[in-house]
Amino acid sequence: MARQVSIIGRRNLQLLVAGLLVALVAACSAGETTRAGGVAIYASLDPAHADAFPLDGRTLEVSPLHVFVREPSGGLEFVEFTVVGADGDNLLTYTDHDSPFTPTADAGPLELAEYGEGTLTIVARSKLAAGPTVTAHATFRVASAQQPPADPDDPREPHDPSGPGAPGRPTTGNIWQPKPGTSWQWQLSGRLDTSVPADVYDIDLETNSAATIAQLHDQGRRVICYFSAGSFEPGRSDAGQFPAAVKGKKMAGWNELWLDIRKIDALAPVMLARLDMAVAKGCDAVEPDNVDGYQNDTGFPLKAADQLAYNRWLAGAAHERGLAIGLKNDLDQVTDLVDHFDFAVNEECFAYGECRLLLPFVRVGKAVFGAEYEIPTARFCAEANELNMDFIRKNWDLDAFRQSCR
């Protein structure tokens, strides 16, 4: 079956690497977004924490901000706070052992002016009084005084179906949108080769650092960050955050389990945390993989409508964070999703004679990045160039090897 085969050959070394890098990404990736184990990160403009609001996803003026962890009913022993900048650097660390739990001594405010405009992530690692240690984090934007802040009375959060990341939101704003004719490199395993002459690098989100992404930016490249949105990978640092109820059948050929993408509320904490990590590390875009589960034997009765809802939700959440997002495979839903995604990523559409299904992206000026594995460039490059699609030939392991059609 073409859809099943096309998702095989993405990576096999990265699971080993991911386990070694848990400590390096914990500040950005561990735990749930906003809430974990009943713990929540809130903010207020008032020293007494009046009119507090969930911090995640907000845009705030440069002003003192009172940040605190709202305790669960059982209480907390301590909270370790870290403030992470857009480049992934830790800007502040503080451990508070007394309620109210805040990231500053004497429950003082965060002086946002000291950090300047841009995106910040606050990570709160909290030890429950009668339970484990859980981690929550909130990503928000510091804006100039001329840009109005979000309404503190608006309780919506980015993953709320009625909120800004809701399904049905098309691509808008100043989000990067690669055009046809943009060259690319796709490397998910092995030591990253930053010398490949490509406009865009598509690399693993978790196993690459903010410094690596900054290096690529310094070279004038854009960076797409890969993660799986439709499968459970046991080697990932956030694997413990997936509820058992969302794990389905084993994916053919991979040590992964399909996810029940109907349960967006259950998956949102993990997926939004990954998008927040992409923002913190400086990714320009994300490539969520395995977003065609409805066409596979997942163990769940997934329908096309379920997949559309989940994929549109992912696109809305990415756009809410200023990230571009690519549609991976899922060819039968291209016409329904082209307005919601900024580019496409495909595997083996020439091998299976399916590439013309991707033309809606090209027709609206959005790049189609593709890879073939088994057939030589002589058999697909001429047609790829004629269709104005940007194809390369890769090894199954998606290492540094690359043959480009352009």
C-alpha positions as semicolon CSV with decimal commas, in nm:
position;residue;x (nm);y (nm);z (nm)
1;M;0,000;0,000;0,000
2;A;0,160;0,322;-0,117
3;R;0,071;0,535;0,185
4;Q;0,214;0,281;0,428
5;V;0,536;0,231;0,234
6;S;0,591;0,601;0,185
7;I;0,632;0,669;0,556
8;I;0,911;0,413;0,595
9;G;1,271;0,521;0,556
10;R;1,266;0,837;0,764
11;R;1,503;0,759;1,047
12;N;1,661;0,477;1,249
13;L;1,954;0,635;1,428
14;Q;1,772;0,927;1,584
15;L;1,595;0,719;1,850
16;L;1,936;0,620;1,989
17;V;2,058;0,979;1,979
18;A;1,743;1,119;2,136
19;G;1,790;0,922;2,455
20;L;2,136;1,070;2,503
21;L;2,014;1,426;2,469
22;V;1,729;1,433;2,719
23;A;1,921;1,654;2,958
24;L;2,004;1,906;2,687
25;V;1,643;1,968;2,591
26;A;1,466;1,921;2,924
27;A;1,437;2,294;2,982
28;C;1,231;2,331;2,668
29;S;1,058;1,999;2,625
30;A;0,971;1,820;2,945
31;G;0,617;1,800;3,067
32;E;0,297;1,953;2,952
33;T;0,230;2,296;2,814
34;T;0,071;2,519;3,077
35;R;-0,059;2,232;3,293
36;A;0,114;1,922;3,427
37;G;-0,017;1,707;3,709
38;G;-0,256;1,986;3,807
39;V;0,022;2,247;3,811
40;A;-0,034;2,560;3,601
41;I;0,175;2,867;3,513
42;Y;-0,017;3,191;3,555
43;A;0,067;3,560;3,534
44;S;-0,076;3,885;3,661
45;L;0,003;4,253;3,639
46;D;-0,093;4,285;4,004
47;P;0,147;4,202;4,295
48;A;-0,143;4,032;4,474
49;H;-0,203;3,815;4,166
50;A;-0,547;3,959;4,103
51;D;-0,701;3,899;3,759
52;A;-0,447;3,625;3,688
53;F;-0,450;3,456;3,349
54;P;-0,278;3,151;3,191
55;L;0,055;3,273;3,053
56;D;0,101;3,033;2,763
57;G;0,038;3,185;2,421
58;R;0,002;3,547;2,541
59;T;0,148;3,865;2,395
60;L;0,240;4,116;2,665
61;E;0,373;4,468;2,677
62;V;0,716;4,534;2,817
63;S;0,622;4,579;3,183
64;P;0,670;4,407;3,520
65;L;0,493;4,071;3,517
66;H;0,410;3,864;3,822
67;V;0,451;3,496;3,732
68;F;0,356;3,214;3,964
69;V;0,262;2,849;3,972
70;R;-0,094;2,782;4,073
71;E;-0,072;2,493;4,315
72;P;-0,274;2,173;4,290
73;S;-0,492;2,072;4,583
74;G;-0,222;1,849;4,734
75;G;0,037;2,126;4,746
76;L;0,399;2,148;4,630
77;E;0,737;2,097;4,795
78;F;0,930;2,322;4,557
79;V;0,934;2,463;4,204
80;E;1,245;2,502;3,988
81;F;1,195;2,784;3,739
82;T;1,390;2,845;3,419
83;V;1,338;3,130;3,174
84;V;1,444;3,028;2,823
85;G;1,509;3,278;2,546
86;A;1,415;3,239;2,181
87;D;1,765;3,104;2,108
88;G;1,727;2,829;2,368
89;D;1,961;2,989;2,623
90;N;1,869;2,983;2,991
91;L;1,827;3,347;3,098
92;L;1,720;3,291;3,458
93;T;1,701;3,000;3,701
94;Y;1,549;3,007;4,049
95;T;1,413;2,748;4,291
96;D;1,133;2,854;4,524
97;H;1,047;2,641;4,828
98;D;0,767;2,857;4,962
99;S;0,419;2,947;4,843
100;P;0,342;3,150;4,639
101;F;0,589;2,981;4,405
102;T;0,747;3,243;4,178
103;P;1,060;3,259;3,960
104;T;1,203;3,555;4,155
105;A;1,313;3,612;4,512
106;D;1,060;3,767;4,750
107;A;0,783;3,696;4,496
108;G;0,894;3,997;4,293
109;P;0,791;4,057;3,930
110;L;0,978;3,966;3,614
111;E;1,108;4,282;3,452
112;L;1,030;4,202;3,091
113;A;1,218;4,509;2,972
114;E;1,541;4,335;3,074
115;Y;1,477;4,060;2,819
116;G;1,366;4,281;2,530
117;E;1,110;4,203;2,264
118;G;1,072;3,846;2,146
119;T;0,963;3,502;2,263
120;L;1,029;3,366;2,609
121;T;0,950;3,028;2,762
122;I;0,910;2,974;3,136
123;V;0,968;2,618;3,253
124;A;0,841;2,515;3,597
125;R;0,963;2,181;3,733
126;S;0,739;2,117;4,033
127;K;0,767;1,852;4,305
128;L;0,422;1,749;4,413
129;A;0,386;1,712;4,789
130;A;0,228;1,370;4,749
131;G;0,351;1,254;4,411
132;P;0,612;1,279;4,136
133;T;0,795;1,574;3,987
134;V;0,608;1,725;3,691
135;T;0,703;1,996;3,446
136;A;0,489;2,266;3,292
137;H;0,594;2,546;3,066
138;A;0,444;2,850;2,900
139;T;0,569;3,032;2,593
140;F;0,472;3,395;2,544
141;R;0,579;3,697;2,344
142;V;0,712;4,024;2,481
143;A;0,595;4,310;2,259
144;S;0,662;4,682;2,249
145;A;0,436;4,915;2,439
146;Q;0,276;5,020;2,110
147;Q;0,143;4,668;2,054
148;P;-0,159;4,598;2,275
149;P;-0,132;4,299;2,506
150;A;-0,369;4,006;2,499
151;D;-0,689;4,055;2,696
152;P;-0,628;3,904;3,044
153;D;-1,001;3,834;3,071
154;D;-0,994;3,609;2,766
155;P;-0,958;3,255;2,908
156;R;-0,884;3,090;2,575
157;E;-0,558;2,900;2,536
158;P;-0,386;2,808;2,207
159;H;-0,516;2,450;2,203
160;D;-0,875;2,548;2,283
161;P;-1,090;2,462;1,978
162;S;-1,249;2,806;1,997
163;G;-0,918;2,989;2,029
164;P;-0,665;3,133;1,785
165;G;-0,525;2,791;1,693
166;A;-0,864;2,653;1,605
167;P;-0,923;2,426;1,307
168;G;-1,011;2,619;0,994
169;R;-0,763;2,901;1,043
170;P;-0,577;2,954;0,713
171;T;-0,218;3,068;0,666
172;T;-0,192;3,438;0,751
173;G;0,054;3,703;0,866
174;N;0,429;3,720;0,817
175;I;0,496;3,349;0,851
176;W;0,768;3,218;0,621
177;Q;0,631;3,048;0,311
178;P;0,889;2,879;0,085
179;K;0,827;2,913;-0,287
180;P;0,880;2,656;-0,562
181;G;1,244;2,658;-0,668
182;T;1,375;2,657;-0,310
183;S;1,650;2,398;-0,268
184;W;1,649;2,177;0,040
185;Q;1,844;1,920;0,242
186;W;1,676;1,661;0,462
187;Q;1,893;1,500;0,730
188;L;1,750;1,318;1,031
189;S;2,039;1,086;1,120
190;G;2,414;1,104;1,157
191;R;2,625;1,408;1,229
192;L;2,465;1,708;1,062
193;D;2,656;1,829;0,757
194;T;2,606;2,205;0,744
195;S;2,806;2,247;0,421
196;V;2,537;2,117;0,184
197;P;2,447;2,394;-0,064
198;A;2,075;2,415;0,010
199;D;1,845;2,705;0,093
200;V;1,653;2,502;0,351
201;Y;1,757;2,236;0,602
202;D;1,498;1,993;0,740
203;I;1,642;1,847;1,063
204;D;1,526;1,669;1,377
205;L;1,370;1,904;1,633
206;E;1,486;1,729;1,949
207;T;1,838;1,618;1,859
208;N;1,959;1,952;1,721
209;S;2,044;2,250;1,939
210;A;1,953;2,614;1,916
211;A;2,321;2,682;1,844
212;T;2,311;2,454;1,539
213;I;1,999;2,626;1,409
214;A;2,159;2,966;1,470
215;Q;2,463;2,850;1,272
216;L;2,242;2,756;0,978
217;H;2,068;3,093;1,000
218;D;2,406;3,266;0,998
219;Q;2,475;3,083;0,672
220;G;2,157;3,227;0,526
221;R;1,950;2,910;0,552
222;R;1,599;2,848;0,674
223;V;1,537;2,559;0,912
224;I;1,245;2,315;0,921
225;C;1,227;2,107;1,238
226;Y;1,098;1,750;1,222
227;F;0,888;1,567;1,480
228;S;0,627;1,291;1,465
229;A;0,275;1,410;1,532
230;G;0,098;1,085;1,458
231;S;0,309;0,823;1,631
232;F;0,447;0,747;1,976
233;E;0,827;0,709;1,980
234;P;0,947;0,545;2,304
235;G;1,295;0,697;2,277
236;R;1,182;1,058;2,288
237;S;1,236;1,265;2,602
238;D;0,864;1,339;2,638
239;A;0,752;0,978;2,587
240;G;0,624;0,960;2,944
241;Q;0,374;1,236;2,876
242;F;0,156;1,028;2,640
243;P;-0,154;0,878;2,806
244;A;-0,193;0,504;2,750
245;A;-0,535;0,560;2,592
246;V;-0,387;0,735;2,286
247;K;-0,140;0,456;2,198
248;G;-0,251;0,219;1,926
249;K;-0,100;-0,052;1,710
250;K;0,267;-0,081;1,621
251;M;0,364;0,095;1,302
252;A;0,487;-0,149;1,037
253;G;0,865;-0,137;1,016
254;W;0,918;0,097;1,311
255;N;0,936;0,077;1,688
256;E;0,653;0,326;1,711
257;L;0,284;0,315;1,794
258;W;0,011;0,495;1,606
259;L;-0,171;0,766;1,801
260;D;-0,542;0,824;1,837
261;I;-0,551;1,164;1,673
262;R;-0,920;1,201;1,759
263;K;-0,812;1,280;2,117
264;I;-0,669;1,625;2,050
265;D;-0,714;1,735;2,411
266;A;-0,500;1,442;2,531
267;L;-0,230;1,499;2,267
268;A;-0,225;1,878;2,289
269;P;0,012;1,906;2,589
270;V;0,283;1,706;2,410
271;M;0,238;1,850;2,063
272;L;0,216;2,210;2,182
273;A;0,526;2,156;2,394
274;R;0,708;2,039;2,083
275;L;0,594;2,346;1,892
276;D;0,711;2,560;2,183
277;M;1,048;2,388;2,165
278;A;1,064;2,473;1,794
279;V;1,002;2,838;1,878
280;A;1,260;2,836;2,158
281;K;1,526;2,682;1,935
282;G;1,461;2,924;1,649
283;C;1,305;2,693;1,389
284;D;1,141;2,867;1,095
285;A;0,896;2,583;1,033
286;V;0,797;2,236;1,146
287;E;0,743;1,908;0,965
288;P;0,498;1,695;1,165
289;D;0,521;1,338;1,041
290;N;0,269;1,053;1,021
291;V;-0,035;1,274;0,972
292;D;-0,210;1,020;0,753
293;G;-0,296;0,762;1,016
294;Y;-0,655;0,734;0,897
295;Q;-0,524;0,543;0,594
296;N;-0,336;0,290;0,806
297;D;-0,412;0,010;1,052
298;T;-0,376;0,217;1,368
299;G;-0,601;0,021;1,602
300;F;-0,848;0,310;1,603
301;P;-1,149;0,372;1,376
302;L;-1,001;0,690;1,234
303;K;-1,194;0,869;0,961
304;A;-1,083;1,122;0,703
305;A;-1,268;1,391;0,898
306;D;-1,066;1,304;1,211
307;Q;-0,742;1,349;1,020
308;L;-0,853;1,680;0,871
309;A;-0,947;1,812;1,215
310;Y;-0,614;1,707;1,367
311;N;-0,402;1,838;1,079
312;R;-0,583;2,171;1,075
313;W;-0,540;2,197;1,451
314;L;-0,165;2,138;1,415
315;A;-0,145;2,405;1,144
316;G;-0,336;2,656;1,355
317;A;-0,118;2,591;1,661
318;A;0,200;2,632;1,454
319;H;0,079;2,957;1,297
320;E;-0,024;3,091;1,637
321;R;0,343;3,057;1,735
322;G;0,474;3,219;1,417
323;L;0,592;2,889;1,268
324;A;0,538;2,774;0,913
325;I;0,419;2,415;0,880
326;G;0,450;2,154;0,606
327;L;0,197;1,887;0,510
328;K;0,374;1,551;0,515
329;N;0,241;1,301;0,258
330;D;-0,142;1,273;0,318
331;L;-0,193;1,318;-0,055
332;D;-0,564;1,245;-0,061
333;Q;-0,634;1,550;0,156
334;V;-0,415;1,802;-0,025
335;T;-0,705;2,001;-0,169
336;D;-0,865;2,028;0,176
337;L;-0,543;2,133;0,349
338;V;-0,345;2,341;0,100
339;D;-0,484;2,666;0,242
340;H;-0,380;2,568;0,594
341;F;-0,022;2,455;0,526
342;D;0,271;2,658;0,396
343;F;0,449;2,389;0,195
344;A;0,443;2,013;0,140
345;V;0,694;1,738;0,217
346;N;0,661;1,412;0,028
347;E;0,825;1,073;0,005
348;E;0,827;0,866;-0,314
349;C;0,537;1,020;-0,505
350;F;0,724;0,955;-0,831
351;A;0,782;0,591;-0,740
352;Y;0,406;0,554;-0,691
353;G;0,285;0,789;-0,963
354;E;0,112;1,029;-0,722
355;C;0,300;1,356;-0,760
356;R;0,034;1,545;-0,952
357;L;-0,183;1,529;-0,641
358;L;0,058;1,787;-0,495
359;L;0,010;2,042;-0,773
360;P;-0,240;2,250;-0,567
361;F;0,057;2,365;-0,356
362;V;0,261;2,468;-0,660
363;R;-0,035;2,649;-0,815
364;V;-0,062;2,881;-0,514
365;G;0,313;2,942;-0,499
366;K;0,398;2,702;-0,215
367;A;0,700;2,474;-0,235
368;V;0,676;2,097;-0,264
369;F;0,984;1,937;-0,108
370;G;1,020;1,572;-0,203
371;A;1,254;1,275;-0,175
372;E;1,292;0,950;-0,363
373;Y;1,490;0,652;-0,233
374;E;1,482;0,361;-0,476
375;I;1,471;0,514;-0,823
376;P;1,764;0,704;-0,980
377;T;1,748;1,076;-1,049
378;A;1,735;1,009;-1,422
379;R;1,389;0,861;-1,373
380;F;1,226;1,147;-1,182
381;C;1,425;1,472;-1,190
382;A;1,311;1,591;-1,532
383;E;0,945;1,553;-1,439
384;A;1,001;1,703;-1,093
385;N;1,158;2,012;-1,248
386;E;0,881;2,036;-1,506
387;L;0,623;2,029;-1,225
388;N;0,827;2,293;-1,038
389;M;0,875;2,062;-0,739
390;D;1,198;2,048;-0,541
391;F;1,312;1,686;-0,525
392;I;1,622;1,512;-0,400
393;R;1,739;1,151;-0,384
394;K;1,819;1,027;-0,034
395;N;1,933;0,715;0,148
396;W;1,667;0,539;0,354
397;D;1,841;0,648;0,675
398;L;1,812;1,014;0,577
399;D;2,178;1,079;0,650
400;A;2,380;1,355;0,481
401;F;2,382;1,191;0,136
402;R;2,188;1,398;-0,118
403;Q;2,145;1,418;-0,495
404;S;1,947;1,722;-0,604
405;C;1,737;1,762;-0,918
406;R;1,816;2,134;-0,950
